[in-house]
């Protein structure tokens, strides 16, 4: 499977081979054949008859070892565990080349539904409600806008920004400052909004995007009253 390719669950995405495991499996099969032959001859040989219990025990041990090796070989037939997109493919994955033990070779992701963190200013948060819909417009070229739905809204504004790339300190859109503890603190209240993608999202890594949500209309007087009330609540600690 190639990077960017969509794969179905259960479909093979790579087939690896380990000469060492193949050799070990062949060796164990040969030993089992010899043990079966010796056990079969035990009735015609007094010496083998005395050892038959030992031979049976050895055969059981070799059979268990073979099952273990064959299980490892089966793991080399790599199949997608679910419908997904190949978002990363190791450069080292080349036909007839070696792959190190424990080396990641694929990253798969189910992009049909993605959880998104949105950040909304205090001036707009009251216009948004659970079920509101909108669009994510990505900064990266080539990524189409994605339809999203609001599934949750934090009751309190953020104490600090969880993603530095959003901060104005790092060139992001959220005006913020660095406090004495090194945290990035929003200059004005910002709320986290939890969203789910309604249409498939093709981003294969963390992306910066502008969020546009359909919110309720609000009069100018109502907005001023809410901002004043919010300031009083914050200042009094309620």
N, C-alpha and C positions, 0 to 999 in steps of 0.2 A: 504494500500500500504506500502511496506517495503522500507527502504533506499537502493538506488541503482536500484530500479525497474523502468522500463520504462512504462509510462502510456499514453493513448490516450486522447485527449481533449474530455471532456464531461463524462469521465468514473469516477464512484464513487471511491474515495480513502479513505474515512472514513465516518461513520455514527454515529453522536452523538445524545444524547437524553438529554432533560432537563425536569425533573419531574415538575418543577415549571411552565414552559411554557405549558406543557400538561395539568396540573391542571387548569391553567388560561383559556386555550382554551375550556376545558370541561365546566367550570363555565359560560363562555360567551355564549356557545351554549345553555345551560339550561336556561339562562336568556332570550335569544331570543325566545325559545319555549314558555316560559311563556308570554312574550310580544305579540307574535303572537296569543296566545289563548285569551288574554284579548282584543286585537284589534278585533278579530273575534266575541267576545261576545258583543261588544260595541252597536250593534243594538238592543240588548235585555235588555240593562240596561241603565237607564237614567243617573246614576252616571258615568258609563264608557263612555257614549256618550259625556258627557261634557269634559272628559279627553282624548278623542281620539287623539287630536293633540299633547298632551304631550306624550302619549304612542308612537305615530309614531316617534316623535323626539328622544325619549329614544332608540327606536329600531335602528334608523339610527346610533346613537352614539355607541351602543353596537356592531353593525355590523362592523363599522369602527375599533373598538378596536380588534375584532376577526380577521379581515383581517391583522392587524398589527402583532398580535401574530403569526398567521399562516405563515406570511412572515419570522418571526424570526425562526420558526421551520424549514422552508424550507432551511434556511442558515446552519442548522446543517447537512444537506445532502451535504457533501463536495465533489465537483467534480473538476477534473483537468480542468483549463481554456484553456489549449492548450496541444499539444503533448509535453511531457517533461520527464525528469528523476527526481525522488525523490532524492535530494542530501542531505537533512537533514530530520530526523523524530524525534519528541520530545520523550524523554525517558518516559515522563509522559503519553503517549498515550497507555494505556493498557485497555483491555476490562473490563468494569464494574468499572473503576476507574474514578476519577474526574479530569476535566481539568479546570483551572482557566480562568475567563473572560479575553480576550485580550492576552492569552498565545499563542505564535506561535507554531503550531504543525507540519507544513510541510514547507519545502523550495523546490520549483520546479525550474528547469532550462531547457531552450531549448538549448541543447548542439550540435545541428546540425550545427550551425555556430556561432563561437565565435570571438570577436574582441581581438586582441593580440597586446601588445606594445612590440616592439623589440628595442634593443639598439645596434648601430653599431659604430665602431671606425672610425675616420676620414680616416684612411688608407684604409678602405674598402668601404666607403659610395659611392664613385664615380662609383663603379662597379655594384651598385644596381640600378634598375629602376622600375617604376610602372609596375606591371605584373610579376615581377620576382617571382619565386617559391622557396620553400625550405621546411625544416622540423624543427619541434621543438622536441628536445630530453629532456625529463623530468628527473629531478634528482630523483624523487620519484620512488621507485620500483613498478612494476605492471602497469605503464602507458605507453602505446604504443606511438611511435613517431606519430606526427600529421602533415599532409601536410598543408602548409600555402601559401598564396599569398600576395604580397606587394600591398597595396591599396594607400599608401601615404608615403611621406618622408618629414620630417621637413626641411625647408630651412636653419635653423640656428642650431648650436650645443646647447646642454642643458647648462643652467646656473647652475643648480643643479639637483641632481638625485631625481626623484619623489618617488622612492621606496627604502627605506633604506636597504632592504635585498640585493640589487644589489651592494652596496658599499663595497669596501675592508675593510672599517672601521668595518663592521659587518660581515666580512668573505665572502663577495660577490666577483664577478669576475671583477668589474669595479674599477680600481685604482682611489681613490678619497681621499679628505682631508676635514676636518671640518673647515669652515671659522669662522670669529668672530661672525657671527649671528647664528651659529649652523647649517648652511646648509651644505649638503654633495656636494662638488664641484668636478667634474671629473678633474683628473690631466692632461689628454689630451682630446681634443675635442671628444664628443660622440653625436651621432645623434639618434633621435627617429624615428623608422620606424613603420608605422601602417600596420598591417596584419590582414587577415581574414582566419579562418580555412577552408580548403577545404574538409577535412574529419572530421567526428565527433570527438570531444574531450571529454574524459571521466573524466577530472579533475573536482572535485567538490568544489574546493577552489583555492585561489591564489597559483600558483605553480611557482617554479624557473625552468627554462629550458634553454638549450643551443640552439641557433638559427643557423642553417646552410642554407645559401641561395645560389642559383646558380647565380653567378655574371659573368660579362664580364671579359675576360682575359686582363691583362694590363702589358706592358713592365716595366722593372725596371727603365729605364730612365724616362718614363712617370709618374711613381709613385713619383720619386724624384722631378720632376718638379712640380707636383701638390701639394706636401707637402710644398715646398718652396713658391709657390704662395699663398697657404693658410695661411702660417705664415705671409707673407708680408701684406696680406689683413687684418688679425686680428690686426697686430701691427699698421697699419695706420688707422684703424677704418672704412675701406670701406666694 
